[in-house]
Amino acid sequence: MAEVIGVSSWLIAGWLWGDWRNWRKYHETILYMLLGDTLYYYISIDKRLWSIMPQPPFQTELMALLGEFVVFTCAMLIYLGRFPNRVGRGWLWVLFWIGLFTANEALLLRTGTFAYKNEWSLVDSLFFCLMMFPMLRLHHKKPLLAYGISVLLAAAYIYLYDIPVR
């Protein structure tokens, strides 16, 4: 039930504050985020660092992933759609979203809909968010640069956490 409430909350937030009129401006960055999430689940199949724990009515990981896709899409329509033009406020916006996603993950941990594995922790997730949100903004502005940096970051995570790659 926690997943239904969580996804529904993000849908409502996306409906209220997301920039749906200009969704095409954010489409590529939404796909970039979803691709990163999907590749994580594919590459780390043998050694996950974190996992969603499907709860009723989402009894399969695929259904839970679809819920993530809805959440991430709504989040990007708000994050990018309301990104401040002023540099100082932009960094505050990034920090707000880092805090929001970290707090959201802490709540998911408490409700049992999310689990850490292989020495991953909330602190690791915080550092991941510190990297992810600036990368999402970079992708929105300079996608090719973001792709290049993303490959290097993915390789670093694979190496640091000894993820077996087949």
N, C-alpha and C positions, 0 to 999 in steps of 0.2 A: 504494500500500500504506500510505503514511503516513496517508491519510484513514481507512482502515479501522481502523488502530491507534488513531488519535485519537478517532474516534466510539466505538469499542469501549471505550476508557478512560473516556470520559464516561458511557457506559451503565453500566459497572461502578460508577463513583463514584456515579452517580445511584441505582443499585440499593442500594448500601451506605449512603449518607448522605442520600439524598433523602427528603423527607417525603411519601411516596406515600399514606399514610392520609388526609392532609388536602389532597390535590391540588386539590380544589375551591376551597380558600382562595386558591390561587395561580394558578388557571386564567386569570383575566382579565389578570393581569400577564404571564403566559407569552404570551398572545395579543398583548398590547401590544408585547412585545419582538419577536415574530415579525412583527407588522404593520410595525413600524419597519424591520426587516431587509428585508422584501419591498418596502416602499415605496422604500427606498434603491435597490434593484436596478431598480425601475421608473422612478423619477424620474431616476436618473443613467445611464440606458441609453446616452446619447450622450457622457457624460464621467464615467467611473468614477474614484473616488479609490482604491479598492482592489477586488480581485476574488479570488474563490476560483479556483484553477486545477485543474480536474477531473483527477484521476489515476485509473488503473485501480483498482478496477472502476467508479468513478464517472466515466464518459466524457462526461457532459453537465453543464452548469451546473445544470439542474433536479435531477439526482441529488445533486450536491454541496450544493445548497440544502436538500434533504431531510435530508442529514447535519447541516447547521447547525441545522435545526429540532430534531433529536434532541438535539444538544449543548446548545442553548439551553434546551430543556425540562428536561433533567437539571440543568443549572447553576442554573436558577431554583428547582427543587425543593430544592436544597441551600442556595442563597443565602438564599432567603426562609424556608425551612423551619427553618433553624438560626440565623436572625438573633437576636443577643443582645438581651435586654430592656433592659439597662443602656446608657445613652447612650454613655459612653466606649468600652465594648466594641463597641457598634454601629459606631462610626466606625473602630475597628480592623478589624472584619469587612469593612467597605466597602473599606478600604485593602488588605486581604488579597486581595479579589476583583479589585481594580484591578490589583494586581501579578500575580495568577494569569492573568488574561486577556491582559495585556501580554506576559508571558513565553510564554504559549501561542501568541500571534501571532508572536513572534520565532522560535519553533520552527517554526511553519508557513512562515515566510519562508525559513528555512534548508533546509527539505525541499522547497521549490518548490511547495507547495500553496496559496500565498497570494502575491499580488503587489500592490505599490503603484503608483499611476499619478498623473499630473498633480500632482506635487510633494507628495503625501501621504507621510508617513514614520511610523516607529515612535513618534516624539515626538507627532505628531498623534493617533495611536491612543491613546497614554497619556492625552492631554488629553480625548479622546473618552470613554475609560473613566472618567475623573474626573467627567465629566458623567453618563454613562450609569448607573452603579451607584446614585448617590443618586436619580436619576430613577426607576429601577425600584422602589426603596423608597418613594419618594413616591407612585408610581402604586398600589402595594399599599395605602397608607394613605389617599390622597386622589386618586383617579383623575381627577376632573374638573380639578383644578388641574394635574396632570401632563400632561393632554392639552393644556391651554392653553399651558403652558410649552413643550411639545414642538413645537407649531406655530411658536412664536417661534424656537426653536433650529433647527428645520429650515429656516426662512426665512433665518436667519443663515448657516447652512452653504451654502445655495444661493447666497446673495449673495457670501460670502467666497471661495468656490471657483469662482464664475462657472459654475455648473451650468445649462446651457440647459434651460428648462422649456417644453414645447410645449403 
